[in-house]
């Protein structure tokens, strides 16, 4: 809703629905999801996006 009048600008390709669905699939799947990297790989696999992790030290 805020995007329609131009108040917000989307800066990422990750859509909330895609993110939530990939989390559900990864966590409820075959049980091989032990790390954040596993979640990341599952998201990339399901969406076809090549999102990379930015390490924040």
Secondary structure as UniProt FT lines:
FT   HELIX           2..5
FT   HELIX           16..28
FT   HELIX           36..47
//
